[in-house]
Structure formats: structure tokens, C-alpha cells
Amino acid sequence: MNAVSNVAELDAALSPTDRVARAYRRIAEADRPEVWILLRSEADVLADARAVEDRLAAGENLPLAGLLLAVKDNVDVAGLPTTAGCPEFAYPATETASGVARLIEQGAVVLGKTNLDQFATGLVGTRSPYGAVRGSWDPERVSGGSSSGSAVAVALGIADIGIGTDTAGSGRVPAAFAGIVGLKLSLGVIPTHGVVPACVDYDCLTVFADDLDAAVAAARVMTGPDPRDPRSRPWPTDVRLAAPAAPVVAVPRPEDLEDVCPEYRAAFDATVADLEATGVTTRIVDISGLLDAAKLLYDGAVVAERYAAVGEFLESSPAGADPTVAAIVAGAKAPLAHELVSNLDALARAKSAAAITLDGCDALLLPTTTEHPTIAAVQADPIGINRRMGTFTNFCNLLDMASVAVPGSPTSDGHPFGVMFVVPAFADQVAVDLGARLGGVDAPLLVDAGVDLAVFGAHLRGQALNFQLQDLGARYVETVHTTDAYRLYALDTVPPKPGLVRRGPGRGAPIVGEVFRVSAAGLGLFLAALPAPMALTSVELSDGRTVVGFGCTHDAVDGATDITEHGGWLAYLNP
């Protein structure tokens, strides 16, 4: 597997400079100035695109060559000011946030800095002195926040990738309203170096894109620890690399969906039916504990992290402060230390309870939000509607979970409706796979880690022991053949399985097998449980590669039936 798929090939006819010219034509056509806090000049962006073309001409491999980025303006881009949605807060960024820098290294180009709910405080997209960001398909409705501008820039066909942040749902709610994809990965796997904090322990850098392939390609580049972010984390050695072939997905009880408007409720039911039609089993669970934990983000002492981030600045009463944001942050000064300790204990208990609730399930499917309000409605009730919109998103970061937001079945009047696949920390690839399954597309690779393992018998897909690989979260990669140095024997075992033995070049025949990617820790567990006479060894493939492969000891084939002439286990079973 390549570390980075070449997403730019999706529009291979356009050079990086062509893409820039197209984007600025679209900016003029869309006429949505409130999307941007700072839109770079076309000349400057073209200069960056030409530099990418020069790098390509010099032979560099740039998988994201010419893809255009819209970067939320609480994320630093060197040479541009960062405002976090407040003019008086602005400072000139001297470094680019590490996640964005990694995209630029792979050939992406920054268009500009986008509007947001001030200090990333809100889910509506209206809390900004730079103007309310209007919905992409209905300017009377909210765009969703706080990553409003980035999501709308993607939805309007201006940017290829929108960079947002997510503490309470800001990388997911705007995606739902715009009918696009939003990735909120496990805490820390994308570093938050260069991000203005909202709640520093629960902040994520997020990705918007028109489709899952583009979103995942960008996110994959952005992952990996950064020593400048003490909360950043690598993928663990036991990371799950795939959803199982027959997934079980939890869905909430009807009473847990009481806040969902009728149009969205019907769309959610239709989405569940669509998912079940793909072969997924759904299981109704009680998510009231998760919803109670969500309330701690704003109603509990955890909100003190917002005051720690920008409270002293807002106490200076800057002219550009949004009144709703200022009031929320001012209130975050009140909690006492012992209240915070109590809340942290409650979150630890809620996290444990969530694991019990979702035991036996591969993910939880939820509506991303409850409704799509108008801007006028939010202005009339800025707190109540915002609070309701975060019903299903607020608990995710608090409980160290990941979430992939994708379009669900549209509403009865054809409007976008979004759902989320929510998974435990580091099961991000499982959520991606399920999102792809719902969308009817091939699942892109997010987690590029692990070891390739070749199997030739009972662990093949559809065979008796394949479940062992699925239990380890292993991912099917490809069908392969060995060199002609191998012979295959039918062993007298339960369940029946073959034994692969190396006899030497020309003394066997190519044997068909399958390669799975398995985590390093998973491979260790697999090896530790391996019964005699089976073994793991180096296996030479017909394409010249050498991988870890499934074989057996030489003495195990004494007296066994040689089935090499069949060329593989499945051909032997089904002559």
C-alpha cells in the first residue's frame, strides 16, 4: 500500500495553476465574502502553485499536488495573521501548524483563512464579527460552526480540503449541513501545534472534503506525533486496521432521539435501513449515559479550559468580541478546582460505562445533529439552539472517541442529512470503513501501519479461521502468488488446513494466497497463539517481495497429501 494515494489524479487534467484559476472563478461566482477572514491574492496563490509545478518537474512525488486548502482562522499559517475570529486578538503567525505544514509538504496550496465562530466557541457559524457564514445551499440557514467557513468553501466547490477544528462537534456539524465529509480523528493523532486552543485537552484538528477518499488522503498525511504538541499521539501498536466483514453497529433507542426534528428522524431511520441493506447488523442500545456525559462540556467545570485559553484576553473587553462567546468564556471562570476534579472522575466513569454499552459493537451510528435552523432562529435563541445541536457530538472528545461524519439518506425534501460513525480511540479506520460502506464506495486507507502477512489456507477470506484475523482488526490487501519454490500439502488437522513448505527454486509451483495488513501487536498475539505444526516465516512472492507468511514445519508434511498441482487451497477444496 502506498503511504499516500494520489488524490490529485481525480482531476488529472488540471495543473496546480489551472486549479487555482478555477477556484478564483468559483469564488467570484459564489459571492460569499463572509466565508473568508483573509483570502490570499490570486497572484500569491498562483506563485505557490507554480512552485508545486516546479517541484513536480524536478521529479518530486507530491500526492496532493495542487489541492487547495481553506484553513480555519484559529490555525496558524506562516506569514498570515491568525485572528481566531476576533480582530483585536490577531497576531502574525511565524510557523505553520504542523498538520497544515504536512499537507503543504505534499503539494497542497493554501487559499486563505476562513471565518469561524469566535474562538471556536459554537456550532452555528454566526458568532463572528466578520459576519455570519450562510449555509452552502440555503443562505437563510446557518452553515454550522465553529468551522463554518472551511466547510462552506468545500461545499461551494472552491477548496478541495477544508481544515477545521473540533472540540464539541465543529468538524462534524458543518459537514452534515453541507452534505460533505468531516473527519474528527482520535485525540492527538493529528497534532494541534499551531492551533489556538479552545479546550486544550479536547481539541482536534479536522478535515472536510467532498468525498471520503480526499478527506482520508489529507488526514493520513496530517497524522503522526509532533514533539511541539505534548498531547500528540502515534497510532498504537495494536491499532485496528479494518472493520470486520460482518459489522455490528449500535443505534440509539427512540427515546434517545427525542431532540431530533421529524425530518431528520425520518432521514436517520432511512439511513439505518440503508446501512442494514449492506449486510451490517444493527443493535439498539441505551446511550443516555453518553448524552449525560456530553453536558459536562458546557454545564460542568470542564468549561474552565475555555477561560484558561482566552479568558484574560476577553476580560479586556475587545470591541470585536462576540457577546455570546464572551459570556460563555466569562462563565467558565466560575468552576472551582474540586468541581473540575469531580467532573474528571465522572468522565472516567462515563468512558468505562460507554465501553460496556458498546461492547460487542464495532461502532455507534448517530445523527450528526438535531436540526438545521435558520440564521434568524439562532439569533433569537443563540444558546438554546446551539446547545441542542451538540446533543450527539459533545461527548465524543470528552470520552476519547473518534468520529467520521458522512452524508446519510437525504430528507424527504431532498436536503442534506448527516450521520456519524463513532468509535473508541484508535478505531478510526473502522469508522472510515463503515462510512465507505454506507456510501457504497471502496474504503480508503487511513492508518498506514502494521505488517503484511501472507496466508494460504484456513485464514483466507471466507475460510474457517479468517475470523482470527478479523478479531485482530487485520485488513485484506491483495491476492498474491509465491515463487515456484513452494509446495503445498493437505494436513490432517481440525479444522482442515494446508501446510506451505519451501523446497527451493523450481522445485515447487506458484501458490495463491492473500496478504493481510495486521498491527504489530496483533501479529505478536497471532504468533503466540499459533498451534503446532504451523509457523510464521519469510515467504517469497512472485513479484519479488518477501513478506511474513504462513507455513509449517517440514516434518509436518511427512505422509501428507501433496496438493501443489492445484495451485492453492481453494482450488483444492473446489476442484
VENLIN-V971096 format. One record per run of one state. SS is the DSSP state (H for helix, E for strand, C for the rest). FROM is the first residue (numbers start at 1). LEN is the number of residues. If there is no record, write none. Layout:
<<SS;FROM;LEN> <SS;FROM;LEN>>
//
This chain:
<<C;1;6> <H;7;5> <C;12;4> <H;16;15> <C;31;2> <H;33;3> <E;36;4> <C;40;2> <H;42;16> <C;58;10> <E;68;5> <C;73;2> <E;75;1> <C;76;5> <E;81;2> <C;83;4> <H;87;3> <C;90;1> <E;91;2> <C;93;5> <H;98;8> <C;106;3> <E;109;6> <C;115;3> <H;118;3> <C;121;13> <E;134;1> <C;135;6> <E;141;2> <C;143;5> <H;148;8> <C;156;5> <E;161;6> <C;167;6> <H;173;6> <C;179;2> <E;181;4> <C;185;5> <E;190;1> <C;191;4> <E;195;1> <C;196;4> <H;200;3> <C;203;1> <E;204;6> <C;210;2> <H;212;11> <C;223;1> <E;224;1> <C;225;23> <E;248;5> <C;253;1> <H;254;4> <C;258;4> <H;262;15> <C;277;4> <E;281;5> <C;286;2> <H;288;7> <C;295;1> <H;296;4> <C;300;1> <H;301;14> <C;315;8> <H;323;9> <C;332;5> <H;337;21> <C;358;5> <E;363;5> <C;368;6> <E;374;1> <H;375;6> <C;381;1> <H;382;8> <C;390;5> <H;395;4> <C;399;2> <E;401;7> <C;408;10> <E;418;7> <C;425;3> <H;428;12> <C;440;11> <E;451;5> <C;456;10> <H;466;6> <C;472;3> <E;475;8> <C;483;3> <E;486;6> <C;492;5> <E;497;6> <C;503;9> <E;512;7> <C;519;1> <H;520;9> <C;529;5> <E;534;8> <C;542;4> <E;546;7> <C;553;1> <H;554;4> <C;558;3> <E;561;2> <C;563;1> <H;564;3> <C;567;2> <H;569;5> <C;574;2>>
//
